[in-house]
């Protein structure tokens, strides 16, 4: 009985000695939680003013909040006299193991962060990349970008390779250059052909007048002369205007008697002189 009373007295004495550190730990915890909430609201406001993508802003805010709570926990434990060295070591080892196990996913995550942060493309843009991915962007997540291909299929592109590829963003600019390649015969008057083609394009109100449509000789082959015809079109009207004017150009050339060449081969039969 005396031993129990002695242990109880030691426990009470130890508790009384630790009271200041306990009160300090409680104060640290309350003030820390209050400061984290204030900082979290500040981070959300800064992300909103910076026009960062909502999904990325929420994720980064949650990461910052988790890190701050871990630091607060370590600070409170240290105030109570608890050794945190082993805990930090264990946390570091666990982070390393998870990082090695999710190496591919972490690469995609880093790519997603870069895409959402620097915005090389947005939802609704048509893109093509150097790793043979092309389509209209439907959704950008932290790990994958979802695209709709021209044939209607859905493509899920990992953000890691996509962020490291060369991106051709077709929809980023309001205007786009349409280019036609026309092969005409050698006996065709080039100036007449150029005028016919440019008149067709200038008559279309959906073709931009500045820069004006142009047609220039771009190649001289064995049997044909190649004209490169260019016109600037608003991006939203590009494909309908492009295809419609291709047909109009062919019809206008036919009306002016300018025929497009077809493959020809000349055969000579050489006989003996006395025949």
C-alpha positions in Angstrom: 0.0 0.0 0.0 2.8 2.4 0.8 4.4 1.6 -2.5 1.2 2.5 -4.3 0.9 5.7 -2.4 4.6 6.6 -3.2 4.1 5.9 -6.9 0.9 8.0 -6.9 2.7 10.9 -5.2 5.5 10.7 -7.8 2.9 10.7 -10.6 1.2 13.8 -9.1 4.5 15.5 -8.6 5.5 14.7 -12.2 2.1 16.0 -13.4 2.5 19.2 -11.5 6.0 19.7 -12.8 4.7 19.2 -16.3 1.7 21.6 -15.9 3.5 24.6 -17.5 4.5 22.5 -20.6 1.0 21.1 -20.8 -0.6 24.5 -20.7 2.0 25.7 -23.2 1.2 22.8 -25.5 -2.5 23.4 -25.3 -1.9 27.1 -26.1 0.3 26.2 -29.0 -2.3 23.8 -30.3 -5.2 26.4 -30.1 -3.1 29.2 -31.5 -1.7 27.0 -34.2 -5.1 25.8 -35.4 -6.3 29.4 -35.5 -3.3 30.5 -37.5 -3.6 27.6 -40.0 -7.3 28.6 -40.6 -6.3 32.2 -41.3 -3.4 31.1 -43.5 -5.7 28.7 -45.4 -8.2 31.5 -46.1 -5.4 33.8 -47.3 -4.0 31.1 -49.6 -7.5 30.5 -51.1 -7.8 34.3 -51.8 -4.4 34.5 -53.4 -5.2 31.5 -55.6 -8.5 33.1 -56.7 -6.8 36.4 -57.6 -4.1 34.5 -59.5 -6.7 32.7 -61.6 -5.3 29.3 -60.8 -7.4 26.4 -61.9 -9.9 25.4 -59.2 -8.8 21.8 -59.0 -5.2 22.7 -58.7 -5.9 25.5 -56.1 -7.9 23.1 -53.9 -5.2 20.4 -54.1 -2.3 22.8 -53.3 -4.3 24.4 -50.4 -5.0 20.9 -49.0 -1.2 20.0 -49.3 -0.3 23.2 -47.5 -2.9 22.5 -44.8 -1.6 19.0 -44.2 2.0 20.1 -43.9 1.1 22.8 -41.5 -0.9 20.4 -39.3 2.1 18.0 -39.3 4.4 20.8 -38.2 1.9 21.8 -35.5 1.7 18.2 -34.2 5.5 18.0 -34.0 5.7 21.3 -32.2 3.1 20.3 -29.6 4.8 16.9 -29.1 8.2 18.6 -28.6 6.6 21.0 -26.1 5.4 18.1 -24.1 8.9 16.6 -24.0 8.1 13.8 -26.5 11.0 12.8 -28.7 10.0 13.5 -32.3 13.3 12.3 -34.0 12.1 8.8 -34.5 8.7 10.0 -35.8 10.3 12.3 -38.4 12.6 9.4 -39.5 9.7 7.1 -39.9 7.7 9.7 -41.8 10.6 10.3 -44.2 11.1 6.6 -44.8 7.4 6.2 -45.5 7.4 9.1 -47.9 10.4 7.6 -49.8 8.7 4.2 -50.0 5.5 5.8 -51.3 7.4 7.9 -53.8 9.2 4.9 -55.3 6.0 2.9 -55.5 4.1 5.7 -57.2 6.9 7.0 -59.4 4.9 7.0 -62.6 1.8 8.5 -61.0 4.0 11.2 -59.4 5.4 12.1 -62.8 1.9 12.4 -64.1 0.9 14.5 -61.1 3.9 16.9 -61.7 2.9 17.1 -65.3 -0.7 17.9 -64.3 0.5 20.7 -62.0 2.6 22.2 -64.7 -0.2 22.1 -67.2 -2.8 23.6 -64.8 -0.2 26.2 -63.7 1.2 27.4 -67.1 -1.9 26.6 -69.2 -0.4 25.6 -72.6 -4.0 24.6 -73.5 -7.5 24.8 -72.0 -10.7 22.9 -72.1 -12.2 23.2 -75.6 -8.8 23.7 -77.4 -7.8 21.4 -80.2 -4.2 20.2 -79.7 -1.7 17.8 -81.2 1.5 16.7 -79.5 4.8 15.3 -80.6 3.9 12.0 -78.9 1.0 11.4 -81.4 -1.8 12.6 -79.2 -4.4 14.9 -80.8 -8.0 15.9 -80.1 -10.2 18.4 -78.4 -9.5 18.8 -74.7 -12.5 17.8 -72.6 -11.0 17.8 -69.1 -7.7 18.4 -67.4 -7.2 16.4 -64.2 -4.0 16.2 -62.0 -3.0 12.8 -63.5 -4.7 12.6 -66.9 -6.0 14.9 -69.7 -9.1 13.7 -71.5 -9.4 14.5 -75.2 -12.0 13.8 -77.9 -10.3 12.6 -81.1 -11.5 13.5 -84.5 -13.1 10.1 -85.0 -15.2 10.5 -81.8 -13.2 8.3 -79.6 -12.0 9.4 -76.1 -8.3 9.6 -75.3 -6.9 9.6 -71.8 -3.4 11.1 -72.0 -1.0 10.8 -69.0 0.1 14.3 -68.0 3.7 13.4 -67.5 4.5 12.6 -71.2 2.1 15.3 -72.3 3.8 18.1 -70.3 7.2 17.1 -71.8 6.0 16.9 -75.4 5.9 19.7 -78.0 2.3 20.9 -78.0 0.6 22.4 -81.2 -2.3 24.4 -79.9 -4.6 25.0 -82.9 -7.3 26.9 -80.9 -5.1 29.3 -79.0 -5.2 32.1 -81.5 -8.4 33.7 -82.8 -7.4 33.4 -86.4 -5.8 30.6 -88.5 -4.1 30.4 -91.8 -5.7 28.2 -94.5 -3.3 26.8 -97.1 -4.2 25.2 -100.5 -1.8 23.5 -102.8 -2.8 23.7 -106.5 -0.9 22.1 -109.3 -1.5 23.7 -112.7 -0.2 22.9 -116.2 2.8 24.6 -117.7 0.7 26.1 -120.5 -1.6 27.8 -118.0 -1.3 31.6 -117.6 0.0 31.9 -114.0 -1.4 35.4 -113.4 -4.8 34.4 -114.6 -4.8 31.4 -112.3 -3.7 33.5 -109.3 -6.4 36.1 -110.0 -9.1 33.5 -110.3 -8.2 31.8 -107.0 -7.7 35.0 -105.0 -11.0 36.5 -106.3 -12.9 33.4 -105.0 -11.4 33.9 -101.6 -11.9 37.6 -101.5 -15.6 37.2 -102.4 -16.1 35.2 -99.2 -17.0 37.5 -96.3 -15.8 34.9 -93.8 -12.3 35.1 -95.2 -10.4 38.0 -93.5 -9.4 40.9 -95.8 -6.3 41.7 -93.8 -3.9 40.0 -94.5 -5.4 39.6 -98.0 -5.6 36.2 -99.6 -2.5 35.4 -101.8 -1.5 32.9 -104.4 2.2 32.4 -105.2 4.3 29.9 -107.1 5.9 27.6 -104.6 7.4 24.9 -106.7 8.2 24.0 -110.3 8.1 20.3 -111.1 8.7 18.1 -114.1 5.1 18.4 -115.3 3.4 21.0 -113.1 3.7 24.4 -111.5 2.5 24.4 -107.9 0.6 27.4 -106.5 0.4 27.9 -102.7 -2.8 29.7 -101.9 -3.2 31.3 -98.4 -6.0 32.9 -96.6 -6.7 33.9 -92.9 -9.9 32.7 -91.3 -11.4 33.0 -87.9 -10.7 29.9 -85.9 -14.4 29.1 -85.2 -15.2 29.2 -88.9 -12.0 27.5 -90.2 -13.1 24.0 -91.4 -16.4 25.0 -93.0 -14.8 27.9 -94.8 -11.8 25.9 -95.8 -13.7 23.0 -97.4 -16.3 25.3 -99.1 -13.7 27.4 -100.7 -11.7 24.4 -101.9 -14.7 23.4 -103.9 -15.3 27.0 -105.2 -11.7 27.3 -106.3 -12.0 24.1 -108.4 -15.3 25.3 -109.9 -13.9 28.7 -110.7 -10.8 27.2 -112.4 -13.1 25.0 -114.5 -15.2 28.0 -115.5 -12.1 29.8 -116.8 -10.8 26.8 -118.7 -7.9 26.1 -116.3 -7.7 22.4 -115.9 -5.7 20.7 -113.2 -3.1 18.3 -114.7 -3.3 14.6 -114.6 -0.4 12.1 -115.0 0.8 11.8 -118.6 3.4 9.8 -120.2 4.9 10.4 -123.7 5.9 7.3 -125.7 8.2 7.6 -128.7 8.7 4.7 -131.1 12.0 4.9 -132.7 12.4 2.9 -136.0 15.3 2.3 -138.4 16.0 5.0 -140.9 15.2 2.9 -144.0 11.7 2.1 -142.7 
